[in-house]
Amino acid sequence: MTIAIIGGGPAGLMAAEAAVSTGAQVELYDSMPSVGRKFLLAGKGGLNLTHSEPIESFLSRYGARRAFIEPAIRSFPPSALQAWAGELGVRTFVGTSGRIFPVDLKAAPLLRLWLRRLRLNGVRFHVRHRWCGWDEQGRLRFLTVEGISLVQADATVLALGGGSWPQLGSDAGWVKILSERQVPIVPLQPANCGFDIRWSEHFRAKFAGHPVKTVALVVKGRDGTTIRRMGEFVITVNGVEGGIVYMVSASVRDMIAIGGMATVWLDLAPDRTVKQLEHDLSRPRGKRTVATHLKRYAGITGVKAGLLREVAPNDVFTDPARLAAVIKSLPLTLVAPRPIEEAISTAGGLSFEALDDNLMVRSLPGVFCAGEMLDWEAPTGGYLLTACLATGRLAGGKAAQWSKTDAMG
């Protein structure tokens, strides 16, 4: 009984682990020279494995696709993921934000330990194998350095990623292959992404690369809902990215798709009320410059002051009431999401309606799918990795179970 896993990211590796634990022979294929490349890059700033919040809150992060992703996560919740890391020899801790990290914060040691265990358990790895679909006999076709290789498998797990960071292997080449088989695909879109803003040349030259710290970002939905996120983000040459921008990116992206642009509001002084600001800014300015007055009585300096100057009309700065109001609600017009290649992750993908409860493609018996290539999205904070691991574990185990049942007739 041979299970082919195509894709060496977290979902594929977990699928391999689940399948090999059943006694199956597992062959894992990846197009890159080594596996886990995106996993390693994602862990550069500290590997966020999962999140410690209550499971109901955790599951709510998957939005409209919660019902489809929930069974996999309930079968491998954050607590189980922590225990799994511990079994590998990787101790974890809960950060002040509730996020869960390895004690050393690094991805590489965990990946080394994981690959070592997979190899010891019998998983065989084949790198530089680009999947090209199936031949007429249903064999898997791979393009290798030596030409086309054909592989017969009893079941297959596709864990090929979305379309972000294609240089690391997830280039969405699978979309064409599955579409030609009439498997429904929801178009891929950037998720956890930055957005373009038409900055002035002066602002762009002076503040690109600067972090905007301790602010609130407010998004007002067309349905009357309001999203408010506290934290920070970064000014870029093209617009904004990072932190709280990623937290609201799904809503903003969808608003732009409908209306061509989206306005969000920045609270540059979230620890003070409008009345407090107005009172303090009403103090006599005397010979002080506006910049000095803003610094002394509103705590607005640097990039925050630059944002005010960039967006607010000049006459606002002579009116304490209007100035206080704009400090608390500074409008920013976002005109487009950044390209999918730059995004942290992707939305869209293989439609869950095309899959059965075991993540098998209904029209392709024996073909299971997992990870980011499925049509779901979630914010950063451990939710992306948890869902990839959980769906990989489910798909790998079910693929092995299916192949045994199929072999028995």
N, C-alpha and C positions, 0 to 999 in steps of 0.2 A: 504494500500500500504506500504510494508515493504522493506526497502533498507538495505542490509547487507554490512557493510564496514569491510574489513579484513585487519588489520594493523593499529596501533595507532601512526604512525609517522606523520610528517607534511603533507604528501600527504593524508593519511587516515583521519586525523582530518579535513583538508580543504574539503575533499570530503563529510564528514559528515555534515559540516556546509552548504555546497551548497545544499545538498539533503534535509536537515531538513527545510531549508528556503522555500521549495516548499510545505510544509505541509506533507511530507512523514514521516512515522515512521522510525527512523534510529536506527539500532542496530550495535554497533561497537565492534569488537572482536580483541583481541591481545593475543599473546602467553605468554607474560611476565606478571609479577605481577602488573605492572603499565605501562601507555602509555608514549610516548615521551622520551624514555631513551636516544636514540642516539641524539635527538635534545638537550637535556640537556647537554650531554657531549660535543657536538660540540660548545655549547655556553660558555664553561668554560673559554676560553681565551678571551671572548668578542663575543657576538652573532652578527655575520655579516648577517643581514637580506637580503640585496640586494645591488645594486650598482647604482650610480647616473649618469653614463655615458649615452650619447645619445643612443636611442633605437637601431639604426642600429649597433653601435659598440657593444652594449650589446648582440644583437642576433648573432653577428659574433662569439661569444665565444662558440657556440654550434657546430661549425665546420660542418662536413658532414651531421649531423642530424638536422641542423637548420630548413630546410623546414618542418620537422615533428613536431618540438617542437615550432615553431614560432606561430601558431594559438593560442595555449594555453597561451603563454606569452603575446601576443598582447591583449588577452582578460583579462589579469590580469598583467599589466606591473608593473615595480618597483614603479611608482607613486601611483598606486592603492594599492600595498602592504603596502606602507607607510601610506596611508589613513586608510587601514584596521587596522594596528597596533594602529593608533591614536584613532579609534573607540573603541578599547579594553581598551584605557586609557594608552597606552604605547607611550611616546614621543620619537622621533628619531632625530638623527643628522647625518650630512654628514662629515666623517673624511677627513683628508688631502689627502688620497689616492682615495677619491671618494666613498669609501665604506660607507654603511648606517648601523648604529647601534642604538639599544635602548639607551637612555640617561644614564641608569644605567649599560649598557653593558651586562646585565644578561639575561639568557634564562628562568630561573625559574619563575620570576614574570609574564612574558608574558604567559607562559604555564598555570599557575594557573588561570589567568584571562580568557584565552581562554577556558579551560575546564569548568570553572564555567558558562560561557555563553552557551556553548554547552549543558550542563546539564539542564540549565534553559529553553533552547529551546526544550528540550525533547529527546536529544540523550541519549541512554542508553548504558553503557559500560559493557563489559564482558571480564575480564582479565583471564589469565591462560587458554585460549582457543586456542589450536594449530590446525590450519586448516589442514585437511587431505584429502581434495578433495570433491567429491560428491558420494552419494549412487546411487543405480539403479533408484530411483525415482527422481533424480536430486536435492535432498536435500543436503545442506552443512553439512559436517561431521567435528566435532571438538572433539579433545581429551582434556578432562578436568580432574580435580582431582577426579571427580566422575565417570569417564568413558567416553564413546562416547555420544556426544550430536548431535542430528539431527535438522537442522534449515531449514525451508522453507522461501525463500525470493523471492520477485517479481523481484528484480535486485540485482546484487552484484558488488561491487567495490573492486578489489584486489589492495592493496597498501602495498606490502610486502617487499619492499626494495631490495637492491642488496645483495652482499655477504660480505661486509666489516663490521668489528666490530660485528661478529656473536653473541658474548656474550651479546649484547644489543638487540638481537631479529631478526636481518636481516641475517638469516643463509642460504638463498637461497633454502630452502626446497621446495619451489613452483616449482622450475625448473623441478624436476622429475614428479610432478603432471601434469603440463601443457604439458610436452614433451610426456607423455603417451596418451594425448589427441591430439597428432599431431599438437600442436601449435608450430610454429617455434621459436626457442630460439637461439640467438647469444651467444656463450660461454662467460661467465663472465671473465673479466680481471681486474687487479688492476688499479685504476686511482688515480691521485693525490697521488702518492706513492713515497717511497724512492727506492734507487737502491743499489745493492751490488758492492763494489770495493774491490779488493784484496790488502788491506792495509798490510804493514809490521807490525810485532808485536810491534815494537818500536813506530811507528806512532799511531797505534790503542790504545796502553796503555797510551800514552801521551795526545792524542787530542780527543778521543771519548767524545762526549758531548759538544765540543766547537763550538760556532757559528762562521761562517766565514762571516764577515760583509762588506757591501758596495763593492760588486764585480759585475761583469757582467758574465753571463753564456751564452755561444754561442753554438747553435746546427746547424749544416750544414746538410740540407736534401739531399737525393739522387737526388732530382729534381732540385737542385741548389738553393733552398730557404735557407735563414738564419734566425734563430730566436735568438734574443739577449734580455735577460732579466736582469734588474738591481735589486739588492736587497741583500738578505742574505740566508744562508742555514746552516745546522748543520752537523757536522761530527758525524757519528755513529760507533759503533763497527764493523758493517758490511759494511758501505759505507757512503751514504749521504741521507739526507731527508730534508723536510721543504722548505718554501719560494719559491725561484726561481727554485728549483728542481721540485716541484709540478707543477709549471707553464709550464714546458717543458716535463712533464712526459709522455703525450700521444705520442709525437713524438719519444722520446727516447725508450719507450716500443715497439713501432712498428718497430723501427730500429733494436732493439735486436731480435725481432721475425723473422726478415728477415736475419740478418747477424750474429746472435749469440752473438754480443756485440755491443756497441756503444761508440764512442769517442766524448766527448764534450770538449769545451775549456773555461778555466777560465781567465778572465781579472782581475788580482789582484790589479790593479791600474787604474781604469776606468776614473779617473779625470786627467790622464797624458798621453801624447803621447809617442810612442816608442822613438822618437828623444829626448824628454825631459829626459826620463829615461836614455837613453844611455849617454847623455851629463853629467848628474849628477853622474852616476855610473862610469864614466871615470875619475873622480877626483882621485888624488893619495890616496891610502888607507893607506900608511905608516904602522904603527904598529897596526892599528885597525884590529879587527877580521872581517871576512866576515859578520857575524851577525850584528855587529855594523855599518858597512858600508851600509848594506841593510836598516837598521833602519834609519840611518841619511839621506841617499840620495834617498831612494825609499819608505820610510814609511812602509817597510815590516817587521813585527814582529810576534811573537807568532805563531798562527796556520797557518797564511799565509806563514811565513818562513818555518814552518814544511812541508807544502804542496810542496813548492819549493824543499826542500831537499828530500822529498819522491819521487818526479817525475823526476826532472831534473838531468841529468848526472853531475858528480862532476866537469868535466872540464868547464862546462858552467859558473861556478862562478868566473872564472878568465878571462872571456871575456865579457866586458861591453855590446857589441852589442848583443851577444847571450843571455845574462842574461836579458837585457831589453826586447828582443823579447819573451822570455819564461814567463816573468812576465805578459806581455800583452796577451799571448796565451798559457796557461799551459794546456796540454792535460790530461784529466782524462778518463780512460776506465771503462765504466759501463758494468757489465757482466750479470746482471739479475735484474728484478724488485723484490721488496720485496713481500712476499706472500699476497694474496688478503685479508686475515684476518687483516692485518696491514694497509691496504690502507684507505685513507680518504673516498673514494667512489669507485664505480665500473663502468667499461664500459661493453658494451654488455647487454644482457637481452632479453626481449620479443620483437620480431621484429615488427617495426611499420608497415611493410607490412602485418602483421597479423591482424591489427586493421583498423577500418573504421575511418572517420574523427571525430567521437565522442569518440574515444578511446575504442570502444567496439570490443571485439574479434569476428572476422567475423564468425568463426566456432562455437562460443559459445554464441548464442544470450542472451542478458541480463547480460553478464559478461564484465565489464569495468575494465581497468587497469590504474594505475597512478604511478608517482614518479620514484624512482631509479630502479625499476624492469624493466622499459622500456629501450630500446637500445639507450641510449644517454650518453654523458659525457660532462663535462664542468670543467673549473678550479675553484679553490676556489676564494672567493671574493664576495659571495652572489649569484652567478649564480646557484649553486646546489640547494640551498633552494628555490630560486625564481621558478625554474622549477618544483620542487616537489609540491609547493603550487599551482602553476598555473595549472598543469596537474590534481592535485587532485580536484581543483575547477571545472574544465571542466568535468572530469569524474563523479563527484558526481551530478552535475546538469543534465548532459545528462542521467545518470542512472535513476534519478527520472522522467525525461521527457519520457524516453523509457517505464518505467513501467506503466505510466499513459496511454500512447498510446496503449500499449499491453493489458491493462485491458479493454480498450474501444473496443477491437476487432481488 
